[in-house]
Amino acid sequence: MSNSVKIAVLGASGRMGQQLIKAILADAECQLVAAVTHRQSSSLGKDVGSLIGMADVGLTVTHDLTAAATAADVLVDFSLPQALADNLTVARQSGTPIVVCTTGLNEQQNQDLQLAAEQTAVLYAANTSLGVNLLRELVRTASKALGAKADIEILEAHHTAKRDAPSGTALALGVAAAEGRNQVFSDVAEYQRNYNDQPHQPGSIGFATLRAGDIVGEHTVFLVLGGERLELTHRVADRKTFAEGALNAAIWLKGQKAGFYSMNHVLGLDA
């Protein structure tokens, strides 16, 4: 195991944290060295194996961020947004690279990511799946080709436990669409199509949200022009897709110099 990538999972007790732990334990290239959750979690002190419904593995769930960062080559953060500031502080202080998969970030938290990247390697991924990151490039290309005459609307669907809306992925797709036609995203994003008595603004990018059952994640970008429309859709059937993507990101991030990275770097699409 001397050459394995040592990974600490932050937000270990959540759905995605548990999926990531399973992926790490099943990967011969990786070693789970810490599983961190918040101080009030009922999972504290549990063996990690018990947490994910497996036999004990001899590692307990903790809230010690500093110890996790010291032991790890890479931190992977699937915790809630309110934990991000502390997680980034520890990453900066220890110099440990961090993959941040937390969504629903505000402007200050996005700035915190950039500041942390001045001292360590930070990879932010609102969505770690291969397909979604390819979808962003397709949306950017289609938006550029069709131009401002096309109406662009983004529909996303997730399970009822998801807290942020629109999803981080939907917003990332909106940014890609705006970039494709040289728009400032904040100037054209429209979140209130319902109960809005204002007329539709040409060039705006609208968002619609569904929350139902156990939908893992679905995103469709509609590009409508005259009598035709283009629909670009991505669907995820299993959360392990995101866990495997986050794991690939962690393996790639190990040893990278300080800076701000995305899944495009992992996939070789950054050019």
C-alpha positions as a Markdown table, in Angstrom:
| # | Residue | x | y | z |
|---|---|---|---|---|
| 1 | Met | 0.0 | 0.0 | 0.0 |
| 2 | Ser | 3.1 | 2.3 | 0.1 |
| 3 | Asn | 2.3 | 3.7 | -3.4 |
| 4 | Ser | -1.4 | 4.0 | -2.8 |
| 5 | Val | -3.2 | 7.4 | -2.8 |
| 6 | Lys | -4.2 | 8.1 | 0.8 |
| 7 | Ile | -7.6 | 9.7 | 0.9 |
| 8 | Ala | -9.7 | 11.3 | 3.7 |
| 9 | Val | -13.4 | 11.6 | 3.2 |
| 10 | Leu | -15.1 | 14.7 | 4.6 |
| 11 | Gly | -18.9 | 14.4 | 5.0 |
| 12 | Ala | -18.4 | 10.6 | 5.5 |
| 13 | Ser | -21.8 | 10.0 | 7.0 |
| 14 | Gly | -23.8 | 11.4 | 4.1 |
| 15 | Arg | -25.1 | 9.6 | 1.0 |
| 16 | Met | -22.2 | 10.5 | -1.2 |
| 17 | Gly | -19.6 | 10.2 | 1.5 |
| 18 | Gln | -20.6 | 6.6 | 2.1 |
| 19 | Gln | -20.6 | 5.9 | -1.7 |
| 20 | Leu | -17.1 | 7.3 | -1.9 |
| 21 | Ile | -15.9 | 5.2 | 1.0 |
| 22 | Lys | -17.1 | 2.0 | -0.7 |
| 23 | Ala | -15.3 | 3.1 | -3.9 |
| 24 | Ile | -12.1 | 3.7 | -2.1 |
| 25 | Leu | -12.2 | 0.4 | -0.2 |
| 26 | Ala | -12.7 | -1.4 | -3.6 |
| 27 | Asp | -9.9 | 0.3 | -5.4 |
| 28 | Ala | -6.4 | -1.2 | -5.1 |
| 29 | Glu | -4.8 | 2.2 | -5.9 |
| 30 | Cys | -6.3 | 3.9 | -2.9 |
| 31 | Gln | -6.3 | 3.8 | 0.8 |
| 32 | Leu | -8.9 | 5.2 | 3.1 |
| 33 | Val | -7.1 | 6.9 | 6.0 |
| 34 | Ala | -9.9 | 9.0 | 7.6 |
| 35 | Ala | -13.6 | 9.4 | 7.6 |
| 36 | Val | -14.8 | 12.7 | 9.0 |
| 37 | Thr | -18.2 | 14.0 | 9.9 |
| 38 | His | -19.7 | 16.8 | 12.0 |
| 39 | Arg | -19.5 | 16.9 | 15.8 |
| 40 | Gln | -23.3 | 16.1 | 16.3 |
| 41 | Ser | -23.4 | 13.1 | 14.0 |
| 42 | Ser | -24.7 | 9.9 | 15.3 |
| 43 | Ser | -22.1 | 8.1 | 13.2 |
| 44 | Leu | -19.1 | 9.4 | 15.3 |
| 45 | Gly | -17.1 | 6.5 | 16.8 |
| 46 | Lys | -18.6 | 3.9 | 14.4 |
| 47 | Asp | -16.3 | 1.6 | 12.5 |
| 48 | Val | -16.4 | 2.7 | 8.8 |
| 49 | Gly | -17.4 | -0.8 | 7.7 |
| 50 | Ser | -20.4 | -0.6 | 10.0 |
| 51 | Leu | -21.3 | 2.8 | 8.6 |
| 52 | Ile | -21.5 | 1.5 | 5.0 |
| 53 | Gly | -23.1 | -1.9 | 5.9 |
| 54 | Met | -19.9 | -4.0 | 5.6 |
| 55 | Ala | -17.6 | -5.9 | 8.0 |
| 56 | Asp | -15.5 | -3.7 | 10.3 |
| 57 | Val | -12.3 | -2.3 | 8.7 |
| 58 | Gly | -10.6 | -1.0 | 11.8 |
| 59 | Leu | -11.1 | 2.7 | 11.1 |
| 60 | Thr | -13.6 | 4.8 | 13.1 |
| 61 | Val | -15.6 | 7.8 | 12.0 |
| 62 | Thr | -14.2 | 11.0 | 13.6 |
| 63 | His | -14.5 | 14.8 | 13.6 |
| 64 | Asp | -10.8 | 15.5 | 13.7 |
| 65 | Leu | -10.1 | 17.4 | 10.5 |
| 66 | Thr | -6.5 | 18.2 | 11.3 |
| 67 | Ala | -5.6 | 14.6 | 11.9 |
| 68 | Ala | -7.3 | 13.6 | 8.6 |
| 69 | Ala | -5.4 | 16.2 | 6.6 |
| 70 | Thr | -2.1 | 15.1 | 8.2 |
| 71 | Ala | -2.7 | 11.5 | 7.3 |
| 72 | Ala | -4.0 | 12.1 | 3.8 |
| 73 | Asp | -2.5 | 12.8 | 0.4 |
| 74 | Val | -5.9 | 14.2 | -0.7 |
| 75 | Leu | -9.0 | 15.3 | 1.1 |
| 76 | Val | -12.4 | 14.8 | -0.7 |
| 77 | Asp | -15.2 | 16.9 | 0.6 |
| 78 | Phe | -18.8 | 15.8 | 0.3 |
| 79 | Ser | -20.0 | 17.7 | 3.4 |
| 80 | Leu | -22.6 | 20.5 | 3.6 |
| 81 | Pro | -21.7 | 24.1 | 2.5 |
| 82 | Gln | -21.5 | 25.3 | 6.1 |
| 83 | Ala | -18.5 | 23.1 | 6.7 |
| 84 | Leu | -16.5 | 24.3 | 3.7 |
| 85 | Ala | -14.8 | 27.2 | 5.5 |
| 86 | Asp | -13.3 | 24.9 | 8.2 |
| 87 | Asn | -12.4 | 22.3 | 5.6 |
| 88 | Leu | -10.5 | 24.8 | 3.4 |
| 89 | Thr | -8.7 | 26.3 | 6.4 |
| 90 | Val | -7.3 | 22.9 | 7.3 |
| 91 | Ala | -6.4 | 22.2 | 3.7 |
| 92 | Arg | -4.5 | 25.5 | 3.5 |
| 93 | Gln | -2.7 | 25.1 | 6.8 |
| 94 | Ser | -1.6 | 21.5 | 6.0 |
| 95 | Gly | -1.0 | 22.1 | 2.3 |
| 96 | Thr | -3.1 | 19.0 | 1.6 |
| 97 | Pro | -4.9 | 19.0 | -1.8 |
| 98 | Ile | -8.6 | 19.0 | -1.6 |
| 99 | Val | -11.4 | 17.9 | -4.0 |
| 100 | Val | -14.6 | 19.9 | -3.2 |
| 101 | Cys | -17.8 | 18.3 | -4.4 |
| 102 | Thr | -20.1 | 20.4 | -2.2 |
| 103 | Thr | -22.9 | 22.2 | -4.1 |
| 104 | Gly | -25.1 | 25.2 | -3.3 |
| 105 | Leu | -22.1 | 27.5 | -2.6 |
| 106 | Asn | -22.6 | 31.3 | -2.3 |
| 107 | Glu | -20.3 | 34.0 | -3.7 |
| 108 | Gln | -18.1 | 34.1 | -0.5 |
| 109 | Gln | -17.6 | 30.4 | -0.5 |
| 110 | Asn | -16.6 | 30.5 | -4.2 |
| 111 | Gln | -14.1 | 33.2 | -3.3 |
| 112 | Asp | -12.8 | 31.0 | -0.4 |
| 113 | Leu | -12.1 | 28.2 | -2.9 |
| 114 | Gln | -9.9 | 30.6 | -5.0 |
| 115 | Leu | -8.1 | 31.9 | -1.9 |
| 116 | Ala | -7.3 | 28.3 | -0.8 |
| 117 | Ala | -6.0 | 27.5 | -4.2 |
| 118 | Glu | -3.2 | 30.1 | -3.7 |
| 119 | Gln | -1.8 | 27.7 | -1.0 |
| 120 | Thr | -2.7 | 24.2 | -2.1 |
| 121 | Ala | -4.3 | 22.3 | -5.0 |
| 122 | Val | -8.1 | 22.8 | -5.0 |
| 123 | Leu | -10.3 | 21.0 | -7.4 |
| 124 | Tyr | -14.0 | 22.1 | -7.4 |
| 125 | Ala | -16.5 | 19.8 | -9.1 |
| 126 | Ala | -20.2 | 20.5 | -8.7 |
| 127 | Asn | -20.6 | 17.2 | -10.6 |
| 128 | Thr | -17.9 | 14.5 | -10.9 |
| 129 | Ser | -19.5 | 12.4 | -13.6 |
| 130 | Leu | -17.7 | 12.0 | -17.0 |
| 131 | Gly | -20.9 | 12.5 | -18.9 |
| 132 | Val | -21.9 | 15.8 | -17.2 |
| 133 | Asn | -18.5 | 17.4 | -17.8 |
| 134 | Leu | -18.7 | 16.4 | -21.5 |
| 135 | Leu | -22.2 | 17.8 | -21.6 |
| 136 | Arg | -20.9 | 21.2 | -20.4 |
| 137 | Glu | -18.6 | 21.3 | -23.4 |
| 138 | Leu | -21.4 | 20.3 | -25.8 |
| 139 | Val | -23.7 | 23.0 | -24.3 |
| 140 | Arg | -20.9 | 25.6 | -24.7 |
| 141 | Thr | -20.4 | 24.6 | -28.4 |
| 142 | Ala | -24.1 | 24.5 | -29.2 |
| 143 | Ser | -24.7 | 27.9 | -27.6 |
| 144 | Lys | -21.9 | 29.5 | -29.5 |
| 145 | Ala | -23.1 | 28.0 | -32.8 |
| 146 | Leu | -26.7 | 29.0 | -32.4 |
| 147 | Gly | -26.0 | 32.4 | -30.8 |
| 148 | Ala | -28.3 | 34.8 | -29.1 |
| 149 | Lys | -31.3 | 34.0 | -31.3 |
| 150 | Ala | -31.8 | 30.6 | -29.5 |
| 151 | Asp | -33.8 | 30.4 | -26.3 |
| 152 | Ile | -32.0 | 28.4 | -23.6 |
| 153 | Glu | -33.9 | 26.7 | -20.7 |
| 154 | Ile | -32.4 | 24.2 | -18.3 |
| 155 | Leu | -34.5 | 21.5 | -16.5 |
| 156 | Glu | -33.0 | 19.5 | -13.6 |
| 157 | Ala | -34.5 | 16.7 | -11.4 |
| 158 | His | -33.2 | 15.2 | -8.2 |
| 159 | His | -34.4 | 13.3 | -5.1 |
| 160 | Thr | -36.4 | 15.0 | -2.4 |
| 161 | Ala | -33.5 | 15.2 | 0.0 |
| 162 | Lys | -31.5 | 17.5 | -2.2 |
| 163 | Arg | -31.2 | 20.9 | -0.5 |
| 164 | Asp | -30.0 | 23.3 | -3.2 |
| 165 | Ala | -32.0 | 24.4 | -6.2 |
| 166 | Pro | -31.2 | 24.8 | -9.0 |
| 167 | Ser | -28.5 | 22.2 | -8.7 |
| 168 | Gly | -24.8 | 23.1 | -8.9 |
| 169 | Thr | -24.7 | 21.1 | -12.1 |
| 170 | Ala | -27.6 | 23.1 | -13.7 |
| 171 | Leu | -25.9 | 26.3 | -12.8 |
| 172 | Ala | -22.6 | 25.1 | -14.3 |
| 173 | Leu | -24.5 | 24.2 | -17.5 |
| 174 | Gly | -26.0 | 27.7 | -17.5 |
| 175 | Val | -22.5 | 29.2 | -17.1 |
| 176 | Ala | -21.3 | 27.1 | -20.1 |
| 177 | Ala | -24.3 | 28.3 | -22.2 |
| 178 | Ala | -23.6 | 32.0 | -21.3 |
| 179 | Glu | -19.9 | 31.6 | -22.1 |
| 180 | Gly | -20.8 | 30.1 | -25.5 |
| 181 | Arg | -22.4 | 33.3 | -26.6 |
| 182 | Asn | -20.2 | 35.7 | -24.6 |
| 183 | Gln | -22.7 | 36.6 | -21.9 |
| 184 | Val | -22.2 | 37.4 | -18.3 |
| 185 | Phe | -24.1 | 34.6 | -16.6 |
| 186 | Ser | -25.4 | 36.7 | -13.7 |
| 187 | Asp | -26.9 | 39.2 | -16.1 |
| 188 | Val | -29.0 | 36.6 | -18.0 |
| 189 | Ala | -29.9 | 33.9 | -15.5 |
| 190 | Glu | -33.6 | 33.7 | -14.8 |
| 191 | Tyr | -34.8 | 31.7 | -11.8 |
| 192 | Gln | -38.4 | 32.9 | -11.6 |
| 193 | Arg | -40.3 | 31.8 | -14.6 |
| 194 | Asn | -43.3 | 30.9 | -12.3 |
| 195 | Tyr | -45.4 | 33.8 | -11.0 |
| 196 | Asn | -43.3 | 36.3 | -13.0 |
| 197 | Asp | -45.4 | 38.9 | -14.8 |
| 198 | Gln | -42.4 | 40.2 | -16.7 |
| 199 | Pro | -42.2 | 39.3 | -20.4 |
| 200 | His | -39.6 | 36.8 | -21.6 |
| 201 | Gln | -36.3 | 38.5 | -22.2 |
| 202 | Pro | -34.4 | 37.4 | -25.3 |
| 203 | Gly | -31.1 | 36.0 | -24.4 |
| 204 | Ser | -32.1 | 34.9 | -20.9 |
| 205 | Ile | -31.3 | 31.5 | -19.6 |
| 206 | Gly | -34.1 | 30.0 | -17.5 |
| 207 | Phe | -34.0 | 27.3 | -14.9 |
| 208 | Ala | -36.7 | 24.8 | -13.8 |
| 209 | Thr | -36.4 | 22.4 | -10.9 |
| 210 | Leu | -38.1 | 19.0 | -10.0 |
| 211 | Arg | -37.7 | 17.3 | -6.6 |
| 212 | Ala | -39.3 | 13.8 | -6.5 |
| 213 | Gly | -38.7 | 10.4 | -5.0 |
| 214 | Asp | -35.2 | 9.0 | -5.3 |
| 215 | Ile | -34.1 | 10.5 | -8.7 |
| 216 | Val | -30.3 | 10.5 | -8.6 |
| 217 | Gly | -29.8 | 13.3 | -11.1 |
| 218 | Glu | -31.1 | 14.4 | -14.5 |
| 219 | His | -30.3 | 17.5 | -16.5 |
| 220 | Thr | -31.7 | 18.7 | -19.9 |
| 221 | Val | -30.6 | 21.8 | -21.7 |
| 222 | Phe | -33.2 | 23.0 | -24.3 |
| 223 | Leu | -31.9 | 25.2 | -27.1 |
| 224 | Val | -34.9 | 26.4 | -29.2 |
| 225 | Leu | -34.6 | 28.2 | -32.4 |
| 226 | Gly | -37.5 | 28.9 | -34.8 |
| 227 | Gly | -39.3 | 25.7 | -35.7 |
| 228 | Glu | -36.7 | 23.3 | -34.2 |
| 229 | Arg | -35.0 | 22.5 | -30.9 |
| 230 | Leu | -32.0 | 20.7 | -29.6 |
| 231 | Glu | -32.2 | 18.8 | -26.3 |
| 232 | Leu | -29.0 | 17.8 | -24.6 |
| 233 | Thr | -29.7 | 15.4 | -21.7 |
| 234 | His | -27.7 | 13.5 | -19.1 |
| 235 | Arg | -29.2 | 11.0 | -16.6 |
| 236 | Val | -27.5 | 9.2 | -13.7 |
| 237 | Ala | -28.9 | 5.9 | -12.5 |
| 238 | Asp | -26.5 | 5.2 | -9.6 |
| 239 | Arg | -24.6 | 7.4 | -7.2 |
| 240 | Lys | -21.5 | 5.3 | -7.6 |
| 241 | Thr | -21.0 | 7.3 | -10.8 |
| 242 | Phe | -20.2 | 10.4 | -8.8 |
| 243 | Ala | -18.1 | 8.5 | -6.3 |
| 244 | Glu | -16.0 | 7.0 | -9.0 |
| 245 | Gly | -15.6 | 10.4 | -10.6 |
| 246 | Ala | -14.5 | 11.9 | -7.3 |
| 247 | Leu | -12.0 | 9.1 | -6.8 |
| 248 | Asn | -10.5 | 9.7 | -10.2 |
| 249 | Ala | -10.2 | 13.4 | -9.3 |
| 250 | Ala | -8.4 | 12.6 | -6.1 |
| 251 | Ile | -6.0 | 10.3 | -7.8 |
| 252 | Trp | -5.2 | 13.0 | -10.4 |
| 253 | Leu | -4.9 | 15.8 | -7.8 |
| 254 | Lys | -2.3 | 14.1 | -5.7 |
| 255 | Gly | 1.0 | 15.9 | -6.2 |
| 256 | Gln | -0.4 | 18.8 | -8.2 |
| 257 | Lys | 1.0 | 22.2 | -7.5 |
| 258 | Ala | -1.2 | 24.8 | -5.8 |
| 259 | Gly | -3.9 | 26.1 | -8.0 |
| 260 | Phe | -7.6 | 25.9 | -8.9 |
| 261 | Tyr | -8.6 | 22.9 | -11.0 |
| 262 | Ser | -11.8 | 21.4 | -12.4 |
| 263 | Met | -12.9 | 18.0 | -13.8 |
| 264 | Asn | -11.9 | 19.3 | -17.2 |
| 265 | His | -8.3 | 19.0 | -16.0 |
| 266 | Val | -8.9 | 15.5 | -14.9 |
| 267 | Leu | -10.5 | 14.6 | -18.3 |
| 268 | Gly | -7.9 | 16.4 | -20.3 |
| 269 | Leu | -10.5 | 18.9 | -21.6 |
| 270 | Asp | -8.9 | 22.0 | -20.1 |
| 271 | Ala | -7.3 | 23.0 | -23.4 |
